[in-house]
Amino acid sequence: MVERSKKPVPIPVSPTRAENQGFVSESDRVKLSLPTGESVEILLHGATVISWVVDGQEKLFLSEKATLDGSKPVRGGIPLVFPVFGKPTEGPVAALPQHGFARLCKWELLGRTSETDTSIQVDFGLGPENLTADQREQWPYIFGLIYSVNLSKNSLETKMLVRNEGFKTFDFNLLFHTYLRIPDVNNLTVEGLKGTNYKCKVTQSEAVEEAVELPINSEVDRVYANVPGTVQVKDRGQAIFKIDRTNLEDVVVWNPWDGARKMADFGPEDGYKDMSKRPTALLSRIRVLMPLGLLVCIEAGAVSKWHTLEPESIWEGSTIINL
């Protein structure tokens, strides 16, 4: 569990509405905003970021059919993947659902932990006490997660601290499954992947990326391992998102293309073509979701290999998306 002595200290809530307008806590979500108008909204369910607005424009994709009541993972925004990426069939995580339990659980709001005129941060916690009995049986380790979301004028940072609070070593994956909103997938490219080894789930093959700027013109589902620097999402040659990572070595690029039509919670059905008119997603293992038209998922994460955490050890990774 996340012990109280190890949790960040929240900023005391001021009694007046004017002083608290940048931080609004509701029964199922938290809303942050800056005096300059930027805002972010995070559900307690999965600690999922579902909105990021800058200059009055939404930067993340959220499916019109997304379920927000906690009964299933959210399709869009920034779902959290932990402690496993994908659906393994063997080992200590074999009993877990696809992408683990972090996106399925209700997180504890730890509070605002920093606030200035130009940025505001909120923290969430998750431990064994927040899991169901079945989930604790499926992954019987003593752990603590602290998830931080920091909103600035032209950037959004997400950060995860993983602590092994038990006596047994465990392995884990972590990913920020980010859905980004773009103007037009036909004019979009992704830069920063050249020379990187990747595994393609569509063709079941491995290769080295040769393109300086990767276009998205069909279904894409690739895990790029050990990406060295900044990844940029470009529209007509101009960078619209710049993604930097700390201790998150991998980037996933994903676009279901026509496969989006088979997803019951993906809407509108042609939304993968024009996400500029609808919500889009961001990422932490950078994932580009580019449908036939205008959707990009870029996810930053640590997923190409297992990360081992010894008892009483801490691991931390973060990603920041700059406009």
N, C-alpha and C positions, 0 to 999 in steps of 0.2 A: 504494500500500500504506500501511498505518498504520505509520510509522516508529517504531522503538523509542524514540527520543528524544522523540517526541510522544505516547507512550502514557502513561496515568495509572500512577502507581507503586502496585502492589498492597501491601496490608498483609501483612507476613511471617506465614506460617502457624505457629501455636504448636504445639509438639510434643505437647501433652496433649489428649485427647478433650474434656474438660470445657471447656477454653478455646476449642475449635473447633466446639462443637456448633451455633453459629449459622450456620456456613458449612460445607456439606458438598459436596465436588466428586466426582462419579462419572464414569464413562467417557462417558456420554451426556447428563448433566444436572448442574445445580447447584441446591442447596436452601438457602434462607435462612430463618432463624427468629429471633424475638425472645424474650427471657425471659418475656414475657407471653403467648406462645403463637401469635402471628400468624406466618404462613409464606407463602413463595412458592417455586414450582418452575419452573425454566427449562431447556428443552432446548437443547443446543448446536446441534442441527438447527434452522436458522432463527432461533436465539436466541428461540424462541417460549415465552412465559410460558404454562404449561398449568394452573397452579393458584394461587389466592390465597385463603388461609383466614384468617378473622377470627372470634373467639369460637366456634371450632369449626365454622363454617359456610363452605362453598365459595361464592365470589363470582363465579367464572367458569364458563362452560359449555364442556365438552369432549365432543365426540361419542363415543358408545360405539364407533363404528366408525372413529374417527380413527386415522390411520397415524402412528406415532411413531418409526419406524425410519429416517427420513430419505429414504425413497423418493418421497415426495410431500408437499405442504404439509399442515399440521395443520389439521383442521376443529375450530376452537374455540380458546379461550385468547386470546392476543394475537399473531397472525401479523404480520410486518413487511412493508410494501409499499414497495418501492424498486427501481429508479428510475422506475417507471411505474405509474400506476393504471389498471386496466382492461387492454384489449387493443387498442392503437392499430394502425392498418393502414398508417401511413406515417411518415416521419421516421426519425431515428437509433435509435429504440427499437422500430421495427416488427418486428424479428426476435426480440425478447424474448418470453418467455411471459407470460401474463396476470399482472399485478401484479408483474412483474419477477423478480429472482433472489434477493433478500435472504431470503425465506422458504424458499428451496430449498437454501441453502448451509449447510455446517457452519461456525459462527463460532468464533473463537479466544477462549478465556477469558483475560481480562486480569487477573482477580483481584478480590478485595475492595478497594475504594478508600476506604471509610469505614465505621465501625462504632461505635455507642454503645449504651447500654442501651435507647434508644427508636427507633433506626433502623439499617439496614444497607444498603449499596449494593455492587453488583457490576457490573463493566464487561465488555463483549465487543467484539471488533474484527473487521472484515471489510475485505479489500482484494483487488486483482486476483489475488494469490497464492492466495486461497481459492476462486476461481472455476475452473470447468472451462475447457478450451481453447475449447469452443463458446461458453460464456458470455462469455469475453473477446473473442471475435470478434464476438459480437452487440452488445457494448457496449464498444468499445475505448478506454476512458478510464482514466486513472490517478487513483484515488480512495482515500479512507480513511474508514471509518465507525467511530464509537465509540458503542456503545449502552449506556446505563446504566439499571439497574432499582434503584429505591430503595424499600425496604419500611419503613413506619412503622406505628405502632399502629393508626391508623384511616385510612390512605391508602396508595396505591400510585402511584408516579411513574415514568414511562418517558420517557427523553430520548435524542435522537439528534443526534450531531454529524457533519456531512458536510464533508469537506475535499477540495478539488480539488488534488491533488498532482502534476498533469501540466502540460502546456503548452497544452492545448486547453480552451476553455470548454465546459461541458456544461449541459444542462437536466435537471431531475429533478422527480418527484413523491415525496412521502413520506406514509405513512399508518400509524397504529396500528390494525390491524383487530381491534377488541376485542369479545369476546362476553361480555355481562353476564348474570348469573343473577338472575331476578326471581321473585316469588311467584306472580303471575297476570297474564298479559297483558291480560285483560279489565278489570283495575282499574288498568292502567298508563297514564300520560301522560308526555309529554316537554315540559318547559318551557324557554324561552330562545331559541326559534327565530322568534317572531313578528316580522314585518317584514323577514325575510331572504329574499333571492331563492334559489330552488332549481330544480334540474333533476330531473325525475322520469323515471327510466328505464322505469318500468312503462307510463306513458301517452305517453312521448316528448314531453313538454311542459315548459314553463317557467312559473313563477308566483311570487308572493310569499306567504309563509306568513301566514295570517290568524289562526290559532288561538293563543291564549295558552298553552294546554296541548294538545299534539297527541296524540290517541288513536291506538292501533294496532289496527285492526280488519279489516285486509285486507293483501295484499301491499304492501310499501313498499320503494322503492329510490330514495332521494333524496340529492342532493349539495347541501347548504346552503353557500353561499359567503359568506365574510366575516361569520361569526357573531360578534357583538360581545362577549358575556360568558359567564358561567357557564351551562352546560346542566344541568338537573336531571331525573333520572328519578324519577317519583313513583308510589307505590303507595297507592291510596285517598287521594290528596291529600297524602301525607307523602313527603318526599324520602328516597330510599334510596341514591341515588348523586348526587354533585355533581361535575361534570367541568369543570375549568379548563384552559386551554391557554395556552402561550407560543409565539408565532411559528408557530402552527398555526391558520390563519384559518378553516378549513373543518370542517364536521361532516357525516358521512354517516349517514343513518338507513336501516336495511335490515331487512326481515322477509320471508323467502321464502314465509311462509304455507304453503299446500298444496304449493308448489313444493319444499319440503324433502323431500318423498317421492321426488322425482326425483334427489336427490343420493345417490350410491352410498355416500358416507362419512358420511352424516348418520344418527345413530341415538341413541335409538330413533326409528322412523319418525314417531311422534307426539310426539317430544320438543319440537318447536316449540310444542306446546300446553302442556306442563308442564315448564318448565325449572327450576322451584324444587326439583324432586326430582332434578334432574340437573345436570351442569356447565353454566355459562353464560359469556358473553364480555363483554369490556370494549372500549374503543376509544380511538383516537387521532384520527382524522378522525371525529368522533363518529358512530357508526353504530348505529341501533337495529334489532335483529333481533327482530321480534315475530311469532312464529308465531301460529296460531289461538289459542294459549293462553298460554304463558309464556316466551318467549325474547326477549331484547333485545340487539341489537348496536349500540353507539354508538361511532363511530370518529372520532378527531380526526386531522386531517391537513392537508396542503398539496397539494390535488389539483384545484382548480377552474381552475388555470392552471399553466403551467410556471414553475419557479424556476430562474434562471440563476446559475451559479457560475463566476466567473472563476478563472484559474490562481492558486494559492496563496491562495485565499479559503476562508473557513469559514462554514458555515450551521449553526444549531442551533435545534431545536424540542423542546418537551416538553409533556406532559399529566399532570395529577395527578387521580386519582379519590379523592374524600373520601367517607366514609360518614357 
